[in-house]
């Protein structure tokens, strides 16, 4: 298994219960397919750089996990089918440096 960071943007008109339910659904997919969730963080509602599906804002969710290939396939299928997900990106994290470390270095 390799370490990954999954970030996805959700519809801005969702309530707290719907956000929690979607996050729980993604975590269940990861656990059911042999992955392990290290952390999950709601990054809040933020403005988008450009409109996506006529939306100018969205809720950002960050999930750090160890995933297998079967898990990756199932997560991406589920995210593509969900109408509440505007965009998603799954990135493999280097063992020596995480993506959040790279962001912190470039902003400094």
Contact map, one row per residue, 1 for C-alpha under 8 A:
111000000000000000000000000000000010000000000000000000000000000001110000000000000000000000000000000000000000
111100000000000000000000000000000000000000000000000000000000000001110000000000000000000000011000000000000000
111110000000000000000000000000000000000000000000000000000000000111100000000000000000000000011110000000000000
011111000000000000000000000000000000000000000000000000000000000111100000000000000000000001111000000000000000
001111100000000000000000000000000000000000000000000000000000011110000000000000000000000001111000001000000000
000111110000000000000000000000000000000000000000000000000000011110000000000000000000000111100000000000000000
000011111000000000000000000000000000000000000000000000000001111000000000000000000000000111000000000000000000
000001111100000000000000000000000000000000000000000000000001110000000000000000000000111110000000000000000000
000000111110000000000000000000000000000000000000000000000111100000000000000000000000111100000000000000000000
000000011111010000000000000000000000000000000000000000000111100000000000000000000001111000000000000000000000
000000001111110000000000000000000000000000000000000000101110000000000000000000000001110000000000000000000000
000000000111110000000000000000000000000000001000000000101110000000000000000000000000000000000000000000000000
000000000011111000000000000000000000000000000000000000000000000000000000000000000000000000000000000000000000
000000000111111101100000000000000000000000000000000000000000000000000000000000000000000000000000000000000000
000000000000111111100000000000000000000000000000000000000000000000000000000000000000000000000000000000000000
000000000000011111110000000000000000000000000000000000000000000000000000000000000000000000000000000000000000
000000000000001111111000000000000000000000000000000000000000000000000000000000000000000000000000000000000000
000000000000011111111100000000000000000000000000000000000000000000000000000000000000000000000000000000000000
000000000000011111111110000000000000000000000000000000000000000000000000000000000000000000000000000000000000
000000000000000111111111000000000000000000000000000000000000000000000000000000000000000000000000000000000000
000000000000000011111111100000000000000000000000000000000000000000000000000000000000000000000000000000000000
000000000000000001111111110000000000000000000000000000000000000000000000000000000000000000000000000000000000
000000000000000000111111111000000000000000000000000000000000100000000000000000000000000000000000000000000000
000000000000000000011111111100000000000000000000000000000000000000000000000000000000000000000000000000000000
000000000000000000001111111110000000000000000000000000000000000000000000000000000000000000000000000000000000
000000000000000000000111111111000000000000000000000000000000000000000000001000000000000000000000000000000000
000000000000000000000011111111100000100000000000000000000000000000000000000000000000000000000000000000000000
000000000000000000000001111111110000000000000000000000000000000000000000000000000000000000000000000000000000
000000000000000000000000111111111000000000000000000000000000000000000010011000000000000000000000000000000000
000000000000000000000000011111111111100000000000000000000000000000100010001000000000000000000000000000000000
000000000000000000000000001111111111100000000000000000000000000000000000000000000000000000000000000000000000
000000000000000000000000000111111110000000000000000000000000000000000000000000000000000000000000000000000000
000000000000000000000000000011111110000000000000000000000000000000010110000000000000000000000000000000000000
000000000000000000000000000001111111000000000000000000000000000000110010000000000000000000000000000000000000
100000000000000000000000000001111111100000000000000000000000000011110010000000000000000000000000000000000000
000000000000000000000000000001100111110000000000000000000000000011100000000000000000000000000000000000000000
000000000000000000000000001001100011111100000000000000000000001111000000000000000000000000000000000000000000
000000000000000000000000000000000001111100000000000000000000001111000000000000000000000000000000000000000000
000000000000000000000000000000000000111110000000000000000000001110000000000000000000000000000000000000000000
000000000000000000000000000000000000111111000000000000000000111100000000000000000000000000000000000000000000
000000000000000000000000000000000000001111100000000000000000111000000000000000000000000000000000000000000000
000000000000000000000000000000000000000111110000000000000011110000000000000000000000000000000000000000000000
000000000000000000000000000000000000000011111000000000000011110000000000000000000000000000000000000000000000
000000000000000000000000000000000000000001111100000000000011100000000000000000000000000000000000000000000000
000000000001000000000000000000000000000000111110000000001111000000000000000000000000000000000000000000000000
000000000000000000000000000000000000000000011111000000001111000000000000000000000000000000000000000000000000
000000000000000000000000000000000000000000001111100000011100000000000000000000000000000000000000000000000000
000000000000000000000000000000000000000000000111111100011100000000000000000000000000000000000000000000000000
000000000000000000000000000000000000000000000011111000010000000000000000000000000000000000000000000000000000
000000000000000000000000000000000000000000000001111100010000000000000000000000000000000000000000000000000000
000000000000000000000000000000000000000000000001111111111000000000000000000000000000000000000000000000000000
000000000000000000000000000000000000000000000001011111110000000000000000000000000000010000000000000000000000
000000000000000000000000000000000000000000000000001111100000000000000000000000000000010000000000000000000000
000000000000000000000000000000000000000000000000001111110000000000000000000000000000000000000000000000000000
000000000011000000000000000000000000000000000000001111111100000000000000000000000000000000000000000000000000
000000000000000000000000000000000000000000000011111101111100000000000000000000000000000000000000000000000000
000000000011000000000000000000000000000000001111001000111110000000000000000000000000000000000000000000000000
000000001111000000000000000000000000000000001111000000111111000000000000000000000000010000000000000000000000
000000001111000000000000000000000000000001111100000000001111100000000000000000000000000000000000000000000000
000000111100000000000000000000000000000001111100000000000111110000000000000000000000000000000000000000000000
000000111100000000000010000000000000000111110000000000000011111000000000000000000000000000000000000000000000
000011110000000000000000000000000000000111100000000000000001111100000000000000000000000000000000000000000000
000011100000000000000000000000000000111110000000000000000000111110000000000000000000000000000000000000000000
001111000000000000000000000000000000111100000000000000000000011111000000000000000000000000000000000000000000
001111000000000000000000000000000011111000000000000000000000001111100000000000000000000000000000000000000000
111100000000000000000000000000000011110000000000000000000000000111110000000000000000000000000000000000000000
111100000000000000000000000001000111000000000000000000000000000011111011000000000000000000000000000000000000
110000000000000000000000000000001110000000000000000000000000000001111111000000000000000000000000000000000000
000000000000000000000000000000000000000000000000000000000000000000111111100000000000000000000000000000000000
000000000000000000000000000000001000000000000000000000000000000000011111110000000000000000000000000000000000
000000000000000000000000000011001110000000000000000000000000000000111111111000000000000000000000000000000000
000000000000000000000000000000000000000000000000000000000000000000111111111100000000000000000000000000000000
000000000000000000000000000000000000000000000000000000000000000000001111111110000000000000000000000000000000
000000000000000000000000000010000000000000000000000000000000000000000111111111000000000000000000000000000000
000000000000000000000000010011000000000000000000000000000000000000000011111111100000000000000000000000000000
000000000000000000000000000000000000000000000000000000000000000000000001111111110000000000000000000000000000
000000000000000000000000000000000000000000000000000000000000000000000000111111111000000000000000000000000000
000000000000000000000000000000000000000000000000000000000000000000000000011111111100000000000000000000000000
000000000000000000000000000000000000000000000000000000000000000000000000001111111100100100000000000000000000
000000000000000000000000000000000000000000000000000000000000000000000000000111111110100000000000000000000000
000000000000000000000000000000000000000000000000000000000000000000000000000011111110000000000000000000000000
000000000000000000000000000000000000000000000000000000000000000000000000000001111111100000000000000000000000
000000000000000000000000000000000000000000000000000000000000000000000000000000011111110000000000000000000000
000000000110000000000000000000000000000000000000000000000000000000000000000000000111110000000000000000000000
000000011110000000000000000000000000000000000000000000000000000000000000000000110111111100000000000000000000
000000011110000000000000000000000000000000000000000110000100000000000000000000000011111100000000000000000000
000000011100000000000000000000000000000000000000000000000000000000000000000000000000111110000000000000000000
000001111000000000000000000000000000000000000000000000000000000000000000000000100000111111000000000000000000
000001110000000000000000000000000000000000000000000000000000000000000000000000000000001111100000000000000000
000111100000000000000000000000000000000000000000000000000000000000000000000000000000000111110000000000000000
000111000000000000000000000000000000000000000000000000000000000000000000000000000000000011111000000000000000
011110000000000000000000000000000000000000000000000000000000000000000000000000000000000001111100000000000000
011110000000000000000000000000000000000000000000000000000000000000000000000000000000000000111110111000000000
001000000000000000000000000000000000000000000000000000000000000000000000000000000000000000011111110000000000
001000000000000000000000000000000000000000000000000000000000000000000000000000000000000000001111110000000000
000000000000000000000000000000000000000000000000000000000000000000000000000000000000000000000111110000000000
000000000000000000000000000000000000000000000000000000000000000000000000000000000000000000001111111011000000
000000000000000000000000000000000000000000000000000000000000000000000000000000000000000000001111111111000000
000010000000000000000000000000000000000000000000000000000000000000000000000000000000000000001000111111100000
000000000000000000000000000000000000000000000000000000000000000000000000000000000000000000000000011111110000
000000000000000000000000000000000000000000000000000000000000000000000000000000000000000000000000111111111000
000000000000000000000000000000000000000000000000000000000000000000000000000000000000000000000000111111111100
000000000000000000000000000000000000000000000000000000000000000000000000000000000000000000000000001111111110
000000000000000000000000000000000000000000000000000000000000000000000000000000000000000000000000000111111111
000000000000000000000000000000000000000000000000000000000000000000000000000000000000000000000000000011111111
000000000000000000000000000000000000000000000000000000000000000000000000000000000000000000000000000001111111
000000000000000000000000000000000000000000000000000000000000000000000000000000000000000000000000000000111111
000000000000000000000000000000000000000000000000000000000000000000000000000000000000000000000000000000011111
